[in-house]
Amino acid sequence: MSPARDDGRPGPADVSGLVRRLGLLEDRLRALEDLAVEESLRELLVRGWRALDARDWDAWIACWAEDAVLEFGPWEAVRGREEILRTVRDAEEPYAHMQHHLLNTAFEVAGDRATGIGYMWFVAVGEEPDPGGPFQMGGPYDWDFVRTDAGWLVARQRLGVWWRAGEDPVGGLS
């Protein structure tokens, strides 16, 4: 930096250095804001999917936008929060125990919209233990999110099934 002028005000070199440093700080602030949003999205999914495993249907569906769309391999697209809740509850409630694992998630943020990708590993058992092991399946998640006054919500979820293992004890996800 150049020394201050005789009147104590910063000189041109001082101002350009400050402007450059201010730009770097703004870039870092934007990066931190993006990381905070990504963590909010991750927390949304974990909170929702733990609620799904606990059969806390109200907490799970609260993670979805009113006009959300669910696309899942063996089903047609399901539209709207109430229809998503009915469809998923009917399919998954018969399992004695479930675990929805979210793996390798990544997010991109663009204002009040965001997208995400990840993998699903689903494990479920029926009332009677299966000697062949639990029913499992896995595949890719692809999400669209929207920021609302209530926070981030799932606007669309696409879930493909790449593999299955074991027998589905209730047939809910076939």
N, C-alpha and C positions, 0 to 999 in steps of 0.2 A: 504494500500500500504506500502511496505517496504521502508525504507529510501534509498536515492540515494547512490551509491557507492562513495568511496573517490574521484574518478576522476570526479564526477558530472553526470555521465551517469546513466540512470535508471537501477535498479537491476532487476533480473528475475521476481520477484513478481510484480513489476511495469509494466513490459512488458505484462505479462499474464493478468493483470487487464485491461490494455489498449486494448488488443486484444479482450477481452470479451465485453468491452464497444463499441468497433468499430463494433462488430458483432450485438449488439443490435441496434445501429444506422442504420446499413445496413438493418436490418429487418424492422425498422420503415420507412425508406426511400422507401422500396419496397411496404409497405402497403399504403403509401401516393401516390405512383405512381399508384397503382391499383385503389385507390379512384378517382384520377384524370381521369383515363381512364373510370371508371364507370360513372362519371359525364359527360364526353365527349359523351358517348353513349346515356345517358339520353337526353342531349341537342340535339343530332342528331335526335332522335325520336320526340322530342317536336317541333323542328324547321320544320321537314318534315311533321308532321301530322297537324300542324297549317297551313302550306302551302297547304296541301290537302284540308282542310276546306275552305281556301280562293280561291281555284281553281288556285293556282299558280303552275301549272303542272311542269314547268321547275325546280322550287325550290324543289318540292317534289321528282321528279325522280333523281335529283342530289344527293340525299341521298342513292341511290342504286348503287351497283357495276354493271359494264357492263354486266356480266354474271349471274346476280342475278336470284333467283327462288322465285316465290310467290306461296304459296299453301294456298288456301282459300276454306273452306267447300264445297260450292255448285259448285265450278269450278274445272276443271282439273288443274294440275300444269302449271303455266305460266312462260316461260323461256326467259330471256334477258330483258334488260332495256326497249327497245322500245316496246316489246310486253306487258310488265307489264304496261307501261304508257298507251298504247292504250286500254287495257282491263279495267283498273281501271277508266280511263277517260270516256270511253263509259258507264260504269255502274253507275258512281257517278255524272257525269255532269248534268243529268236531275233533281236532287234534288234541290229545291229552297235554302235550307240551310242544312248544315251538321255539326256535331260535333263528332270528333273521340277522345274519352277519353282514355288515357293510365293510367292504374292503377296497383299498387303493383309490380312495375318493380324490377328486381334483375338481376345482371350480374356476370359472371365469366370470368376472363381475363387469357389468356395463350399466352404471347408474342404478335404476330401480329394478333391473332385470339381471338374472344370472343363469348360468348353465352349469351342469355338473355331470361327471361320469364316475363310475365305480363298478364294483362287482358285488353280486349277491351270492351268499352261500346260505341256503335255507336247510334247516334240519328239523324234522318233526317225528313224533312217535304217536302211536295210537294208545288206547287203553291197555292193550295186551302187548307185552314186549315181543318184538319180531326177532326170531333167532338169526335172521339174516342181517340184522342191524337196522338202524333208523332209516327212514326215507330222507333223501337229500337231493338237492338240485342246485345248480349254479348257472350264472350267466351275467351279462352286462346290464348295468343300470345306465340310464341317460335321463337327466332331469332338466326341467326348466323351472325357475323360481321367480317369484314376483315379491317386491317389497310393498307392504301395505301399512296402514296406520297401526295395525296390530303386530307388525314385524314381517319377517320373511315367511313365505308359504310356498308349498309345492304347487306349481301350476300345471305341470305335466310330468308324468313318469312313464318311461318306456323301459320295459324289463323283458329281456330275452332269456330263453332257457337254452343253454348250450349242452348241459349234461344232467343226467339223473342217475341216482344209485339207490338201490333198495326198492321195496314195494311201497306204494302210497297206501297207508293203512285205512284211509277214509275216502280216497278218490277225489278230494276237494281241489287238487291242483293238477289234475290230469287233462 
